[in-house]
């Protein structure tokens, strides 16, 4: 019985609702910074395994291309010149 009276006689302190749920802004910013650094490290680690373009390109072996772009361009220019000459001959006749 004595405990019940103590509880009833206890002083009630009102809770400030504005501060509830709000922490120290410096701690929150530090936690966000740490989380960002950890996510950046994780992304970089995964990227190193999958992306081969970059600093180590000189280590890659050279593969000869199946197509010679310069040769293809020259052939296209020759075809266009022939077509243009044939059109000019048709216009003259």
DORO-873692 format. One record per residue (C-alpha): x, y, z; residue in one letter. Coordinates in nm, 4 decimals. Example, Ala and Ser with C-alpha at 12.3 -4.5 7.8 and 13.67 -1.06 7.14 Angstrom:
2
<X = 1.2300; Y = -0.4500; Z = 0.7800; aa = a>
<X = 1.3670; Y = -0.1060; Z = 0.7140; aa = s>
! end
This chain:
93
<X = 0.0000; Y = 0.0000; Z = 0.0000; aa = x>
<X = 0.2801; Y = 0.2315; Z = 0.0776; aa = x>
<X = 0.4088; Y = 0.2058; Z = -0.2807; aa = x>
<X = 0.0728; Y = 0.3048; Z = -0.4276; aa = x>
<X = 0.0682; Y = 0.6215; Z = -0.2235; aa = x>
<X = 0.4199; Y = 0.7062; Z = -0.3319; aa = x>
<X = 0.3231; Y = 0.6679; Z = -0.6942; aa = x>
<X = 0.0147; Y = 0.8844; Z = -0.6491; aa = x>
<X = 0.2077; Y = 1.1491; Z = -0.4639; aa = x>
<X = 0.4889; Y = 1.1562; Z = -0.7227; aa = x>
<X = 0.5446; Y = 1.4766; Z = -0.9085; aa = x>
<X = 0.4475; Y = 1.4633; Z = -1.2748; aa = x>
<X = 0.6946; Y = 1.6325; Z = -1.5066; aa = x>
<X = 0.5505; Y = 1.7358; Z = -1.8442; aa = x>
<X = 0.7348; Y = 1.5999; Z = -2.1484; aa = x>
<X = 0.8492; Y = 1.8559; Z = -2.4014; aa = x>
<X = 0.7157; Y = 1.7207; Z = -2.7336; aa = x>
<X = 0.9398; Y = 1.9456; Z = -2.9441; aa = x>
<X = 1.2610; Y = 1.7776; Z = -2.8333; aa = x>
<X = 1.1231; Y = 1.4276; Z = -2.8568; aa = x>
<X = 1.2690; Y = 1.2528; Z = -3.1614; aa = x>
<X = 1.5336; Y = 1.5157; Z = -3.2197; aa = x>
<X = 1.8919; Y = 1.4267; Z = -3.1484; aa = x>
<X = 2.2087; Y = 1.6224; Z = -3.1523; aa = x>
<X = 2.2465; Y = 1.7646; Z = -3.5070; aa = x>
<X = 2.6237; Y = 1.7157; Z = -3.4986; aa = x>
<X = 2.5848; Y = 1.3470; Z = -3.4211; aa = x>
<X = 2.3314; Y = 1.3071; Z = -3.7021; aa = x>
<X = 2.5629; Y = 1.4789; Z = -3.9504; aa = x>
<X = 2.8555; Y = 1.2641; Z = -3.8367; aa = x>
<X = 2.6480; Y = 0.9461; Z = -3.8793; aa = x>
<X = 2.5396; Y = 1.0532; Z = -4.2293; aa = x>
<X = 2.9040; Y = 1.1259; Z = -4.3180; aa = x>
<X = 3.0162; Y = 0.7849; Z = -4.1925; aa = x>
<X = 2.7305; Y = 0.6133; Z = -4.3777; aa = x>
<X = 2.8240; Y = 0.7973; Z = -4.6992; aa = x>
<X = 3.1873; Y = 0.6944; Z = -4.6675; aa = x>
<X = 3.0907; Y = 0.3296; Z = -4.6106; aa = x>
<X = 2.8548; Y = 0.3292; Z = -4.9089; aa = x>
<X = 3.1264; Y = 0.4894; Z = -5.1238; aa = x>
<X = 3.3781; Y = 0.2233; Z = -5.0242; aa = x>
<X = 3.1268; Y = -0.0528; Z = -5.0996; aa = x>
<X = 3.0432; Y = 0.0916; Z = -5.4432; aa = x>
<X = 3.4110; Y = 0.1358; Z = -5.5294; aa = x>
<X = 3.4902; Y = -0.2219; Z = -5.4251; aa = x>
<X = 3.2125; Y = -0.3612; Z = -5.6442; aa = x>
<X = 3.3100; Y = -0.1371; Z = -5.9351; aa = x>
<X = 3.6726; Y = -0.2515; Z = -5.9264; aa = x>
<X = 3.5592; Y = -0.6088; Z = -5.9854; aa = x>
<X = 3.3338; Y = -0.5267; Z = -6.2809; aa = x>
<X = 3.4757; Y = -0.2194; Z = -6.4587; aa = x>
<X = 3.8019; Y = -0.2633; Z = -6.6483; aa = x>
<X = 3.8297; Y = 0.0805; Z = -6.8090; aa = x>
<X = 4.0618; Y = 0.3160; Z = -6.6304; aa = x>
<X = 4.4082; Y = 0.3220; Z = -6.4819; aa = x>
<X = 4.4973; Y = -0.0410; Z = -6.5670; aa = x>
<X = 4.4139; Y = -0.0183; Z = -6.9394; aa = x>
<X = 4.7768; Y = -0.0534; Z = -7.0387; aa = x>
<X = 4.7770; Y = -0.4022; Z = -6.8847; aa = x>
<X = 4.5025; Y = -0.5285; Z = -7.1174; aa = x>
<X = 4.6049; Y = -0.7348; Z = -7.4166; aa = x>
<X = 4.5562; Y = -0.5840; Z = -7.7610; aa = x>
<X = 4.2985; Y = -0.7515; Z = -7.9848; aa = x>
<X = 4.2967; Y = -0.6773; Z = -8.3534; aa = x>
<X = 3.9672; Y = -0.5397; Z = -8.4761; aa = x>
<X = 3.7545; Y = -0.7322; Z = -8.7202; aa = x>
<X = 3.6804; Y = -0.4164; Z = -8.9167; aa = x>
<X = 3.9176; Y = -0.1639; Z = -9.0666; aa = x>
<X = 3.7245; Y = 0.1595; Z = -9.0353; aa = x>
<X = 3.9604; Y = 0.3559; Z = -9.2586; aa = x>
<X = 3.9215; Y = 0.1026; Z = -9.5384; aa = x>
<X = 3.5427; Y = 0.1044; Z = -9.5011; aa = x>
<X = 3.5405; Y = 0.4846; Z = -9.5150; aa = x>
<X = 3.7519; Y = 0.4872; Z = -9.8315; aa = x>
<X = 3.5165; Y = 0.2352; Z = -9.9953; aa = x>
<X = 3.2143; Y = 0.4467; Z = -9.9077; aa = x>
<X = 3.3795; Y = 0.7583; Z = -10.0511; aa = x>
<X = 3.4606; Y = 0.5728; Z = -10.3736; aa = x>
<X = 3.0997; Y = 0.4495; Z = -10.4033; aa = x>
<X = 2.9669; Y = 0.7996; Z = -10.3481; aa = x>
<X = 3.2057; Y = 0.9427; Z = -10.6076; aa = x>
<X = 3.1016; Y = 0.6790; Z = -10.8648; aa = x>
<X = 2.7340; Y = 0.7412; Z = -10.7937; aa = x>
<X = 2.7843; Y = 1.1154; Z = -10.8270; aa = x>
<X = 2.9714; Y = 1.0728; Z = -11.1571; aa = x>
<X = 2.6984; Y = 0.8477; Z = -11.2952; aa = x>
<X = 2.4319; Y = 1.1014; Z = -11.1979; aa = x>
<X = 2.6297; Y = 1.3802; Z = -11.3652; aa = x>
<X = 2.6549; Y = 1.1720; Z = -11.6830; aa = x>
<X = 2.2787; Y = 1.1116; Z = -11.6829; aa = x>
<X = 2.2182; Y = 1.4847; Z = -11.6402; aa = x>
<X = 2.4503; Y = 1.5660; Z = -11.9329; aa = x>
<X = 2.2770; Y = 1.3174; Z = -12.1632; aa = x>
! end
